[in-house]
Amino acid sequence: TTTALALAACATYAPVVRPDPGGLAEGGAITPADTTSPSESIAADQARDSGWGGSAVVLIGYRQLDETDWQPFDDQLALGVEAEFHPDDSPFGIEFGLAGSVKIKSDVVVAGDEWTAAVGELYAGPRFTLPLDNDAIRPYLGAGISYAHAEIEATPPFGPSISEDDGSVAGYVHVGSQFAVGNGMIVGVDARWLLGSDLTIAGFDTDVD
């Protein structure tokens, strides 16, 4: 199973706005809406007027491929970008993203050679965000369709490079949570699995699940 664990950073979030008409909560306490800065209030107004919220994140982590088929390239550095949008009053939204992973290793067959294995994905699907009283924590579950492309390239000490590649449609599912840290920024964790990919690389049937 391919698993990507990632850190979500450099993100913006348009929050669901829950204004208190009276400006004060029950018992006379100041509501969170009363403590926002002018810039945060403008951003909240824009989010409310548009009727949509969302986030855009940079993903940093790793991809774990099947060791039997992909060793010594089974653990790869992974990078990606992902966006999510949802109606203000709904936990259901849509997501799409672009992700890739790579590992470069030398001296695999002969001294001085260099091998590169890479996997790329373009994916989209629905997302459900679990509604909580605390808007700073946003656990979610997403699933959808992905197009995965894998390539292996060998560069010998002398002579031209040789590469083999293939692509496949697959499904994916992922779970994670985002945590608001202020000023429209969020961090988070995400784990995702690719399901049902089917590729042929250099004459061998394999997958990137």
C-alpha positions in Angstrom: 0.0 0.0 0.0 1.3 3.4 -0.9 1.1 5.7 2.1 1.9 9.4 2.1 2.4 11.2 5.3 2.7 14.9 4.9 3.0 18.3 6.7 0.6 20.9 5.4 2.1 24.4 5.5 1.9 27.8 3.8 -1.9 27.6 3.7 -4.7 30.1 3.7 -8.2 29.4 5.0 -11.5 31.2 4.5 -13.4 30.4 7.7 -17.0 29.7 8.2 -18.4 32.9 9.8 -20.7 32.6 12.7 -21.5 36.2 13.7 -23.3 37.0 17.0 -26.0 39.5 16.2 -25.8 41.1 19.6 -22.0 41.3 19.6 -21.9 39.7 23.0 -22.3 36.1 24.0 -24.7 34.9 26.7 -23.5 36.3 30.0 -21.9 39.4 28.6 -18.6 37.8 27.4 -17.0 39.1 24.3 -17.4 36.8 21.3 -14.5 35.8 19.1 -16.0 38.0 16.4 -15.4 41.0 18.5 -11.7 40.3 18.9 -10.7 40.1 15.2 -8.4 42.6 13.6 -9.7 44.9 10.8 -7.9 42.8 8.2 -9.3 39.5 9.6 -12.8 41.1 9.6 -12.5 42.1 6.0 -11.4 38.5 5.1 -14.3 37.1 7.0 -16.7 39.4 5.3 -15.3 38.4 1.9 -15.6 34.7 2.8 -19.2 35.2 4.0 -20.2 37.2 0.9 -18.7 34.6 -1.5 -20.5 31.7 0.3 -17.3 29.5 0.0 -14.3 28.7 2.2 -11.3 26.6 1.6 -7.6 26.0 1.9 -4.5 25.7 -0.3 -1.6 23.7 1.1 1.9 22.6 0.3 2.5 18.9 1.2 5.9 17.6 2.3 6.4 14.0 3.3 7.2 10.6 1.9 5.7 7.8 -0.2 6.1 4.2 0.7 5.9 1.7 -2.2 5.8 -2.0 -2.1 9.3 -3.2 -1.1 9.1 -6.4 -3.2 8.7 -4.5 -6.5 10.4 -1.2 -5.8 13.4 -1.8 -3.5 15.7 0.1 -3.3 13.3 2.9 -4.4 10.4 2.0 -2.2 10.7 5.0 0.2 10.6 8.3 -1.7 10.6 12.0 -0.8 7.1 13.4 -1.7 6.0 16.9 -2.5 2.7 18.2 -3.6 0.1 21.0 -3.6 -3.6 20.6 -2.8 -6.6 22.8 -2.7 -10.0 22.3 -1.1 -13.2 24.3 -1.4 -16.5 24.0 0.4 -19.8 25.9 0.9 -19.7 27.9 4.1 -22.6 26.0 5.8 -21.7 22.5 4.6 -19.1 19.9 5.7 -18.9 18.6 2.2 -16.5 20.0 -0.4 -14.3 19.2 -3.3 -10.5 18.8 -3.5 -7.9 18.4 -6.1 -4.1 18.2 -6.1 -0.9 17.4 -7.8 1.8 15.3 -6.0 5.1 13.7 -6.9 7.8 11.6 -5.2 11.3 10.7 -6.2 14.4 8.7 -5.1 17.8 8.9 -6.7 20.3 6.1 -5.9 23.8 5.4 -7.3 25.8 2.2 -7.8 22.7 0.1 -8.1 24.0 -2.3 -10.8 27.5 -1.1 -11.6 29.8 1.4 -9.9 29.1 4.9 -11.1 25.6 4.4 -12.4 22.7 6.5 -11.3 19.1 5.5 -11.1 16.0 7.7 -10.6 12.5 6.4 -9.7 9.6 8.8 -9.6 5.9 8.7 -9.2 3.5 11.6 -10.1 -0.2 12.0 -9.4 -3.1 14.2 -10.5 -6.2 13.7 -8.4 -9.6 15.0 -7.5 -12.6 14.0 -5.4 -15.1 14.9 -2.7 -14.0 15.7 0.9 -15.9 15.6 4.2 -14.7 17.8 7.1 -16.0 16.7 10.5 -17.8 19.7 12.1 -16.5 20.6 15.5 -17.3 23.3 18.0 -13.6 24.3 17.8 -13.0 25.8 14.3 -9.2 25.7 14.9 -9.3 21.9 14.4 -10.6 20.5 11.1 -10.4 16.6 10.8 -11.3 15.4 7.3 -11.8 12.4 5.0 -11.4 12.5 1.2 -11.6 10.0 -1.6 -11.6 10.2 -5.4 -9.9 9.4 -8.7 -6.2 9.7 -9.4 -4.0 9.4 -12.5 -0.6 8.0 -11.4 2.5 7.9 -13.6 5.7 6.1 -12.7 9.1 6.3 -14.4 12.5 4.6 -13.8 15.6 6.1 -15.5 19.1 4.6 -15.5 22.1 6.7 -16.3 25.3 4.5 -16.8 28.8 5.9 -16.3 29.2 6.2 -20.0 26.5 6.4 -22.7 22.9 7.6 -22.9 20.2 7.3 -20.2 17.5 4.7 -20.5 14.0 5.1 -19.1 10.8 3.2 -18.8 7.4 4.6 -17.8 3.7 3.8 -17.6 0.5 5.4 -16.2 -2.7 4.2 -14.6 -6.0 5.4 -13.3 -6.5 4.5 -9.7 -8.6 5.4 -6.7 -7.4 7.1 -3.5 -8.5 7.7 0.0 -6.9 9.9 2.7 -7.5 11.1 6.2 -6.0 14.0 8.1 -6.5 17.1 10.1 -5.7 20.8 9.8 -4.9 23.1 12.7 -5.3 26.8 12.5 -2.3 28.7 13.9 -3.4 32.3 13.2 -3.2 34.9 10.5 -4.9 32.7 8.0 -2.2 29.9 8.3 -2.7 26.3 9.0 -0.5 23.2 9.6 -1.7 19.6 9.5 -1.0 16.0 8.9 -2.3 13.8 6.1 -2.1 10.1 5.3 -3.3 8.8 1.9 -3.5 5.5 0.1 -3.6 4.8 -3.6 -5.7 1.8 -4.7 -6.0 -0.2 -7.8 -3.1 1.1 -10.0 -1.8 -1.2 -12.6 1.5 -0.5 -14.5 4.0 -2.3 -16.6 7.6 -1.0 -16.2 10.4 -2.6 -18.2 8.2 -5.6 -18.9 7.2 -6.2 -15.3 3.7 -5.8 -14.0 3.6 -3.7 -10.9 1.7 -0.9 -9.2 2.2 2.2 -7.0 -0.4 1.2 -4.4 
